[in-house]
């Protein structure tokens, strides 16, 4: 009889523990950070600046490239399609990338370049970052035209550490080089 009672108590406590674990698992799935997906198409595009037209490597036909919008704790998957003439990598400046160094972009250090005609999907983990950072090519001269902003809002359910601004505007500064022959 005692064995039966002990077995019954044990199975009841196992059922309660199982229910608690299921409840916790369902709660963690509800607060899971959001994933964002971006496609970057790198290609040569003619741009005219200072009355001179040059062919430059652009992202999605724009210079600077698109702004990535995420929240703290989110993950972005950025599929880079290299339709340009040179190998390229992308670096996520200021993003820590915990346990994910192969998506950090230093060419021939953490990854090989994305060869022309191929693609690579970066997994960018925004673990603790907040504010405005930037992404840029990490291959020779390509970083002069392949770059853009990353806007990282506070985590869902939290606030800014200051009064929320009335408006926000992203400004990306870059250089345009003109070689003048003598």
Rosetta blueprint (number, residue, H / E / L):
1 X L
2 X H
3 X H
4 X H
5 X H
6 X H
7 X H
8 X H
9 X H
10 X H
11 X H
12 X H
13 X H
14 X H
15 X H
16 X H
17 X H
18 X H
19 X H
20 X H
21 X H
22 X H
23 X H
24 X H
25 X H
26 X H
27 X H
28 X H
29 X H
30 X H
31 X L
32 X L
33 X L
34 X L
35 X E
36 X E
37 X E
38 X E
39 X E
40 X E
41 X E
42 X E
43 X E
44 X E
45 X E
46 X E
47 X E
48 X E
49 X E
50 X L
51 X L
52 X E
53 X E
54 X E
55 X E
56 X E
57 X E
58 X E
59 X E
60 X L
61 X L
62 X E
63 X L
64 X L
65 X L
66 X L
67 X L
68 X E
69 X E
70 X E
71 X E
72 X L
73 X L
74 X L
75 X E
76 X E
77 X E
78 X E
79 X E
80 X E
81 X E
82 X E
83 X L
84 X L
85 X L
86 X L
87 X L
88 X E
89 X L
90 X E
91 X E
92 X E
93 X E
94 X L
95 X L
96 X L
97 X L
98 X L
99 X L
100 X L
101 X H
102 X H
103 X H
104 X L
105 X L
106 X L
107 X E
108 X L
109 X L
110 X L
111 X E
112 X L
113 X L
114 X E
115 X L
116 X L
117 X L
118 X L
119 X E
120 X E
121 X E
122 X E
123 X E
124 X E
125 X E
126 X L
127 X L
128 X L
129 X L
130 X L
131 X E
132 X E
133 X E
134 X E
135 X E
136 X E
137 X E
138 X L
139 X L
140 X H
141 X H
142 X H
143 X H
144 X H
145 X L
146 X L
147 X E
148 X E
149 X E
150 X E
151 X E
152 X E
153 X E
154 X L
155 X L
156 X L
157 X L
158 X L
159 X L
160 X L
161 X L
162 X L
163 X L
164 X L
165 X L
166 X L
167 X L
168 X L
169 X L
170 X L
171 X L
172 X L
173 X L
174 X L
175 X L
176 X L
177 X L
178 X L
179 X L
180 X L
181 X L
182 X L
